[in-house]
Amino acid sequence: MPSPDIAGPAAAPRRPSVALALGAGGAKGLAHIGVIEEIERQGFEIVAIAGSSMGALVGGIHAAGKLDVYRDWVCALAKLDVLRLVDWTFTGGGLIKGEKIIETMRGLVGDVRIEDLRLAFTAVATDIERGREVWLSSGCLFDAIRASIAIPTVFRPHIVDGRRLIDGALLNPVPVTPLIRASADYLIAVSVDGPAATATPPPIQPESAENGYRHRIGEFIGRLIPQGESRPREPGTFELLMQSMDLMQANLSRLRLATCEPDLLIQLPHDMALAYEFYRARELIELGRMRAREAIANWPRAGAP
């Protein structure tokens, strides 16, 4: 028997816990991957996540324990790969069915139910017919994600339990409210609607062989996706829609966050990418990591790393 004078091994110190709200933003939401990785690297334990739109997709995949798989996959995407994930349609209230994207995610992560995830997860959507915010915290993970990412006119609405659901960002772009009662030491919110990183938009690069696919999808789709001309141009239909959504979401985010303030707000610039630029994943993930590191370092409540 060990001597009673010899102390046993010291218990590992408890990591401070975090409830994490991830905001909407299309491809800009890829920055959430870097934020999540940096928060955990700094010694915090994420115990609950709520997300709207792209925040729901990244947050749900992290809750399923597959964020590294998704990161590796999205970092390998080229421009043509992004286009191949788009299943165009002209019926059902949206230009894109969204089935290819969701089936691809399901193949990476598996068919998972929210109640079986390793941490609490809520995807925020909008019931368009009742005009209400909907919190999806049970059922099929990818039904919840598909509803939350249904940008009006871009993706078809998604039916869940008889409700016609669209993008959660319409009513709650940075969903702090589902996390108010979470058992966590800190509530951290991540917004991709922060102040601009540049005073003027970066110049549009000329077309190259790599992105020549834009010419293959015809004049109509070419009007939806900007043509990449080197001279100043009018924004395409899709780009104008996304800019309008960004403006609406940024103002709504400020109002919602003012009434329900998180312990820490990590902001990323709203002009860091366009909504469809998923092929810039590595750059956006690294920017998220950098902004999270800076925010935590300047956060008095966090203490020393």
Disulfide bonds with the S-S distance in Angstrom:
none
